[in-house]
Amino acid sequence: MSNLSEINLIFPVESNLKTEIAVIGSGPGGAITACLLAEAGREVLLIEEGANLPLESCQPFSVEEMVQKYRNGGLNAAFGQPKIQYVEGRCVGGGSEINSGLYHRTPPDLLEQWRTEFEVDTLTEHDLIPHFEACEQAVNVCYLPGKAPTASLKLQEGATALGWQSLQVPRWFCYQETQENTVPKGTRQSMTKTFIPRALKAGCKLLANTRIKTLKQTNQQWILTGNYQRYPIQIQAETVFVCCGAIQTPALLRRSGIKNNIGNSLRMHPTVKIIAQFNEEINALDMGVPVHQVKEFAPQFSFGCSISSPPYLSVAMTDHPQYTNIVEKYWQNMAIYYAMITGEGSGTVRNIPFFHDPLVRYHLTSQDLKDLSEALQKLALLLFEAKAKVLYPSISNHSPLTHPQDLTKIAEQLPVKQTNLMTVHVFSSCPMGENLKKCAVNSFGKVHGFNNLYIADASLLCTAPGVNPQGSIMAIARRNVLKFLNKI
């Protein structure tokens, strides 16, 4: 049973609802937007395509979670050479319910680039600090109060041996009291734990299991049409905030005939992975999310340790099908590490008639493939320095690496037909700013050329931030909704 309230209606064939403000999408951008609007006394309806499930509805990072809370079970691909697999949350709370909870503020030099290139007003580090601080307090951003998981410490060990910069990344977690030499247990402070309960307490209404197909403006009102479960639904709103994420937001707007600079500039953090096997145990069923990252080569590329539960290890090892039995035998000695590039490439989001999901394309430049190769080689070197026994890169039919000398087997430019890339970070499909040649919305999220239509999600980020983006999304959403309310 969910711990969040929901409108409970059995709809007839035709159903109509009215609200002052409709917020479509309940991830970090939508949840913060709905919360602050409701707390300001506005009438708000928060609409979510996915199910209304508590954080505890399934084991974190399990197969059950993929089925319950990921769009298409996590099987989404951006087509290109090579393809990039990406994931989206599809549940109340969006991506905050499934991600690792690692937190970064937007790098100040990047904010300056966005301010000048995209002509974004009031987006300096000084402008955003109050919003970063408020969000950090709301979701309890903090460092691990105890020992880090061994798989995480392996990153630090390898970086230290090479003289590279590594750091522990804070997370939005609440931790139980723990002894100093044990890995602490904690609970992710996702949107269903923080901003959505606040929004509901302030009077916001939540409508889950509802897919909005189109928007249309008529007589100063927005008409939203879609389906609640299998029933048709129509919602009338004075103002609409679209917060469906960097893929679904441009898809919805383009289905509605709103296309200017929409879905033309998708960016990602293309990521290549290595499964590392050690002689000693480094993994456990309750390990959770490793907290160390290596930023020696940022913003060009960064290293980290990914979710490494047995299901995730099994999926990752499909690049080496002849070794899949190793996961069952030795998973406690294994973990998944990644090299993430900022990249130069970009992509598009387009709808296809009669298809439910949009077509996503992404073009990697030759420099991107070289950066991925360099990043993969450096990550492998780091893992060997941390005493890894065998490395399995995410390149189909590539032989395992067992010695630093094997790094010469990695091509200078990764092969497009064999390299298997993924990402958990997508953004920039509807960039903000006053540069009308590039931007879909103004500096505060209002869609250019339309009244009372706003975007508040990862789509707004002008380019790839080079760090986990939820901190940027939350701060910018807070800034923009307070501007809407004339409070800044």
C-alpha positions in Angstrom: 0.0 0.0 0.0 1.4 3.4 -1.0 2.2 6.0 1.7 1.2 8.8 -0.7 -2.3 10.0 -1.2 -3.8 9.9 -4.7 -7.0 11.1 -6.3 -9.2 8.0 -6.2 -11.6 8.2 -9.1 -13.2 5.6 -11.3 -13.5 7.5 -14.6 -16.4 7.0 -17.0 -15.6 7.1 -20.8 -15.3 10.9 -20.7 -13.6 12.5 -17.7 -12.8 16.1 -17.0 -10.7 17.7 -14.3 -9.9 21.3 -13.7 -7.0 22.9 -11.8 -5.1 26.1 -11.6 -1.7 24.6 -12.2 -0.9 21.2 -13.7 2.6 19.8 -13.1 3.3 16.8 -15.4 6.0 14.6 -14.1 7.0 14.0 -10.4 10.8 13.6 -10.6 13.1 16.1 -8.8 12.0 19.1 -11.1 8.3 18.4 -10.9 8.2 17.5 -7.2 10.0 20.6 -6.1 7.9 22.7 -8.4 4.6 21.2 -7.2 5.7 21.5 -3.6 6.6 25.2 -3.6 3.5 26.1 -5.6 1.3 24.3 -3.2 3.1 25.8 -0.2 2.4 29.2 -1.7 -1.3 28.5 -1.6 -1.8 27.6 -5.3 -4.1 24.9 -6.5 -1.8 22.2 -8.0 -2.4 18.8 -9.6 0.8 16.7 -9.9 0.4 14.1 -12.7 2.6 11.0 -13.1 2.7 8.4 -15.8 4.0 5.7 -13.6 2.7 4.0 -10.5 2.5 5.4 -7.0 4.9 3.2 -5.0 6.8 3.9 -1.8 10.5 3.7 -1.7 10.3 0.4 0.2 8.1 -1.3 -2.3 11.0 -3.4 -3.5 14.7 -4.1 -2.8 16.9 -1.3 -4.1 18.7 -2.1 -7.3 16.9 -5.4 -7.8 15.2 -6.9 -10.8 11.9 -6.1 -9.1 12.8 -2.4 -9.0 13.7 -2.5 -12.7 10.2 -3.9 -13.4 8.3 -1.6 -11.1 10.0 1.7 -11.5 12.0 1.8 -14.7 10.5 2.8 -18.1 10.5 -0.4 -20.2 12.4 -2.2 -17.5 15.5 -0.1 -18.2 15.8 -1.2 -21.8 15.9 2.0 -23.8 18.4 2.9 -26.5 19.6 6.0 -28.2 20.4 4.9 -31.8 23.7 5.8 -33.3 27.2 4.4 -33.9 27.5 2.9 -31.3 24.1 2.8 -29.6 23.8 4.1 -26.0 21.5 2.4 -23.5 19.8 4.8 -21.1 17.4 4.5 -18.2 14.5 6.6 -17.1 12.4 6.4 -13.9 8.7 5.8 -14.5 7.1 6.1 -11.1 6.0 8.7 -8.6 9.3 10.5 -7.7 10.9 9.7 -11.1 14.6 9.2 -11.3 15.2 10.1 -7.6 13.6 6.7 -6.7 16.1 4.7 -8.6 19.4 6.7 -8.8 22.4 6.4 -6.7 21.8 9.6 -4.7 25.3 11.1 -5.5 25.2 14.9 -5.3 27.2 17.6 -7.0 26.6 21.3 -7.4 26.9 22.7 -10.9 30.5 23.7 -11.6 30.9 27.5 -11.6 32.8 27.7 -14.8 30.0 25.8 -16.6 27.4 28.2 -15.2 29.5 31.0 -16.7 29.5 29.2 -20.1 25.8 28.8 -20.0 25.3 32.4 -19.0 27.4 33.7 -21.9 26.7 31.2 -24.7 23.0 30.7 -24.0 22.4 34.2 -22.5 20.9 32.8 -19.2 20.1 35.6 -16.7 21.0 35.3 -13.0 22.7 32.0 -13.2 26.0 32.7 -11.4 27.2 30.5 -8.6 26.2 33.4 -6.2 22.7 33.3 -7.7 22.3 29.6 -7.1 23.9 29.2 -3.7 20.7 29.8 -1.8 18.9 27.3 -3.9 21.6 24.7 -3.6 21.6 25.1 0.2 17.8 24.9 0.6 17.7 21.7 -1.5 20.6 20.2 0.3 18.9 20.7 3.6 15.6 19.4 2.3 17.0 16.1 1.1 19.8 15.8 3.8 22.9 15.9 1.6 25.7 14.5 3.7 28.8 12.4 3.6 29.0 8.7 4.6 29.2 8.7 8.4 31.5 5.6 8.6 33.4 3.2 6.5 32.9 3.2 2.7 32.2 0.0 0.9 35.4 -1.9 -0.1 34.5 -1.7 -3.8 34.4 2.1 -3.4 37.7 2.2 -1.5 39.4 0.3 -4.4 38.9 3.4 -6.5 40.6 5.5 -3.9 43.4 3.0 -3.5 44.1 2.9 -7.3 43.9 6.7 -7.6 46.2 7.3 -4.6 48.8 4.9 -6.1 48.8 6.9 -9.3 48.8 10.3 -7.6 45.3 11.1 -9.0 42.6 13.1 -7.3 39.8 11.1 -5.8 37.0 12.2 -3.5 34.0 10.9 -1.6 30.8 12.3 -3.0 28.0 13.3 -0.7 24.5 11.8 -1.1 20.9 12.6 -0.2 20.6 10.0 2.5 19.6 9.6 6.1 21.8 7.1 7.9 21.3 4.9 10.9 23.7 5.2 13.8 26.6 3.0 13.1 30.0 2.0 14.4 33.1 3.7 12.9 34.5 0.6 11.2 31.2 -0.7 9.6 29.5 0.4 6.4 26.5 2.5 7.5 22.9 1.7 6.5 20.8 4.5 5.1 17.7 5.5 3.3 17.7 7.5 0.1 15.9 10.8 0.5 14.0 10.6 -2.8 11.1 12.7 -3.8 8.6 10.3 -2.2 10.4 10.9 1.1 10.8 14.7 0.9 9.2 17.1 -1.5 6.1 15.0 -2.5 4.9 14.5 1.1 5.4 18.2 1.7 3.4 19.0 -1.5 0.5 16.8 -0.4 0.5 18.2 3.1 0.1 21.7 1.5 -2.9 20.6 -0.5 -1.4 19.4 -3.8 -3.3 16.6 -5.5 -1.5 13.6 -7.0 -2.7 11.7 -10.0 -0.6 8.7 -10.8 -0.9 6.1 -13.6 -1.8 8.9 -16.0 -0.1 9.5 -19.4 -0.6 12.9 -20.9 -0.5 12.6 -24.7 -1.0 16.2 -25.9 -1.4 19.8 -24.8 -3.5 22.5 -26.4 -4.0 26.1 -25.5 -7.6 27.4 -25.9 -9.0 30.7 -24.6 -6.1 31.2 -22.1 -6.6 27.6 -20.8 -4.5 24.6 -21.4 -6.3 21.3 -22.3 -4.3 18.2 -21.4 -5.6 15.0 -23.0 -4.4 11.5 -22.1 -5.3 8.3 -20.2 -5.7 7.4 -16.6 -4.9 3.7 -16.6 -7.1 2.6 -19.6 -9.7 5.4 -19.3 -9.6 8.6 -21.4 -9.0 11.8 -19.4 -9.0 15.5 -20.1 -7.6 18.1 -17.7 -8.0 21.9 -17.9 -5.4 24.1 -16.4 -4.5 27.8 -16.4 -0.7 27.0 -16.2 1.3 23.9 -17.1 4.7 22.9 -16.0 6.2 20.0 -18.1 8.6 18.0 -16.0 8.8 14.7 -17.8 12.6 14.5 -18.2 14.9 15.1 -21.1 13.3 12.4 -23.3 9.6 12.5 -22.5 9.3 16.4 -22.2 10.3 17.1 -25.8 8.3 14.1 -27.0 5.1 15.5 -25.3 5.7 19.0 -26.6 6.5 17.9 -30.1 3.3 15.7 -30.1 1.5 18.9 -29.2 3.0 20.9 -32.2 5.5 22.8 -30.0 8.8 22.2 -31.7 11.0 25.3 -31.8 14.4 24.2 -30.4 12.6 21.3 -28.7 14.3 17.9 -28.8 17.2 19.0 -31.1 20.1 19.3 -28.6 19.9 16.2 -26.4 23.1 15.6 -24.4 24.3 12.7 -22.3 27.3 11.4 -20.4 28.3 8.5 -22.6 29.7 5.8 -20.2 31.9 2.7 -20.7 32.2 0.1 -18.0 34.6 -2.5 -16.7 33.7 -5.4 -14.5 36.7 -5.9 -12.2 37.4 -9.2 -10.4 39.6 -9.2 -7.3 41.2 -12.0 -5.3 39.5 -10.8 -2.1 35.8 -10.1 -1.4 34.8 -6.5 -2.2 31.0 -6.8 -2.7 28.0 -7.7 -0.5 24.2 -7.9 -1.1 23.7 -4.8 1.1 26.7 -2.8 -0.3 24.5 -0.1 -1.8 26.1 2.7 -3.8 29.9 3.2 -3.7 30.7 6.9 -2.9 34.1 7.6 -4.4 34.8 9.2 -7.8 38.0 10.1 -9.5 38.0 13.7 -11.0 41.7 13.9 -12.0 40.7 14.4 -15.6 37.4 16.2 -15.2 35.5 17.7 -17.0 36.8 15.6 -20.0 36.1 12.3 -18.1 35.5 10.9 -14.6 35.6 7.5 -13.0 33.3 5.9 -10.4 31.9 2.6 -9.1 28.4 1.6 -10.2 25.7 -0.5 -8.6 27.2 -4.0 -8.5 24.4 -6.2 -7.2 24.3 -9.7 -8.8 21.6 -8.8 -11.3 23.5 -5.8 -12.5 26.7 -7.8 -12.7 24.9 -10.5 -14.7 23.5 -7.9 -17.2 26.9 -6.2 -17.5 28.6 -9.6 -18.2 26.4 -10.2 -21.3 29.2 -8.5 -23.2 31.3 -11.6 -22.4 28.8 -14.5 -22.6 31.4 -17.2 -22.3 32.2 -15.9 -18.8 28.6 -15.4 -17.4 29.0 -18.3 -15.0 31.8 -16.4 -13.2 29.3 -14.0 -11.8 27.4 -16.7 -9.9 30.6 -18.1 -8.5 32.6 -15.0 -7.7 30.2 -12.0 -7.5 31.4 -11.1 -4.0 34.9 -10.5 -5.6 33.5 -8.4 -8.4 32.2 -4.8 -9.0 31.3 -2.6 -11.9 33.4 0.5 -12.5 32.7 3.2 -15.1 34.4 5.9 -17.1 32.0 8.8 -18.0 32.9 11.4 -20.6 31.3 14.8 -21.0 31.6 14.5 -24.8 31.0 16.7 -27.8 28.2 14.7 -29.4 24.4 15.4 -29.3 21.2 13.8 -30.2 17.5 14.3 -31.1 14.1 13.2 -29.8 11.4 12.5 -32.4 8.0 10.9 -32.3 7.1 8.2 -34.8 3.4 7.7 -35.8 1.7 4.8 -34.0 4.6 4.2 -31.7 4.3 4.8 -27.9 7.9 5.8 -27.3 9.9 8.4 -29.2 12.9 7.7 -31.4 16.1 8.9 -29.8 19.2 9.3 -31.8 22.7 10.2 -30.6 25.8 11.0 -32.6 29.2 10.4 -31.0 32.1 12.3 -32.6 35.4 10.6 -33.4 36.9 12.6 -30.5 34.3 11.1 -28.2 35.4 7.6 -29.2 39.0 8.6 -28.5 38.1 10.1 -25.2 36.2 6.9 -24.2 39.2 4.8 -25.2 41.6 6.9 -23.2 39.2 6.9 -20.2 38.8 3.2 -20.4 42.6 2.6 -20.5 43.2 5.0 -17.5 40.4 3.3 -15.5 41.8 -0.1 -16.3 45.3 1.1 -15.1 43.8 2.4 -11.9 42.0 -0.9 -11.2 45.2 -2.9 -11.8 46.9 -0.5 -9.3 44.2 -1.5 -6.9 45.2 -5.1 -7.4 42.4 -6.2 -9.7 42.9 -9.8 -11.0 40.8 -9.7 -14.2 39.0 -6.8 -16.1 36.1 -7.3 -18.5 35.5 -4.1 -20.5 32.1 -3.4 -22.0 33.3 -4.3 -25.5 31.7 -7.3 -27.1 34.1 -10.2 -27.8 37.1 -8.3 -26.3 39.4 -10.5 -24.5 39.6 -10.0 -20.7 42.5 -7.9 -19.4 44.8 -9.6 -16.9 47.9 -7.3 -16.8 48.7 -3.6 -17.4 50.4 -4.7 -20.6 47.0 -5.7 -22.0 46.0 -2.1 -22.2 47.6 -1.9 -25.6 44.8 -4.2 -26.8 42.3 -1.4 -26.3 42.0 0.4 -29.7 42.9 4.1 -29.8 39.3 4.8 -31.0 36.7 2.4 -29.6 35.1 0.2 -32.3 31.6 1.4 -33.0 30.2 -2.1 -33.7 31.5 -3.7 -30.6 31.5 -1.0 -27.9 28.5 -1.1 -25.5 27.8 2.2 -24.0 25.2 3.3 -21.4 24.2 6.4 -19.4 22.1 7.3 -16.5 22.3 11.0 -17.2 20.3 12.7 -20.0 19.6 16.4 -20.3 19.7 19.5 -22.5 16.9 18.7 -25.0 15.1 22.0 -24.3 17.9 24.4 -23.2 17.1 27.6 -21.3 18.2 31.1 -22.1 17.5 34.2 -24.1 19.5 33.1 -27.2 16.5 32.4 -29.5 18.7 30.5 -32.0 19.5 27.8 -29.4 17.0 28.0 -26.5 13.6 26.4 -26.1 12.6 28.4 -23.0 13.7 31.6 -21.4 16.1 31.9 -18.4 13.4 30.8 -16.0 11.8 28.0 -17.9 8.9 29.7 -19.8 8.6 28.2 -23.3 9.4 30.8 -25.9 6.3 32.0 -27.8 3.7 30.5 -25.3 1.9 31.8 -22.3 1.7 29.9 -19.0 3.8 27.0 -20.3 7.0 26.1 -18.5 9.6 23.3 -18.3 11.2 22.3 -15.1 13.5 19.3 -15.4 16.8 18.1 -16.9 15.8 19.3 -20.3 16.7 22.9 -19.2 20.4 22.2 -18.6 22.2 23.9 -21.5 25.0 21.4 -21.9 26.3 18.3 -20.2 27.3 19.3 -16.7 30.1 16.6 -16.3 28.7 15.7 -12.8 25.6 13.9 -11.5 22.9 16.3 -12.6 20.2 16.1 -9.9 21.8 18.8 -7.7 21.6 21.2 -10.8 18.0 20.1 -11.6 16.8 20.7 -8.1 18.5 24.1 -7.6 17.3 25.5 -11.0 13.8 24.2 -10.5 13.6 25.9 -7.1 15.0 29.2 -8.6 12.5 29.1 -11.5 9.4 28.4 -9.5 10.2 31.1 -7.0 10.6 33.5 -9.9 7.2 32.4 -11.1 5.8 33.2 -7.7 7.6 36.6 -7.7 9.6 35.6 -4.6 13.0 36.4 -6.1 
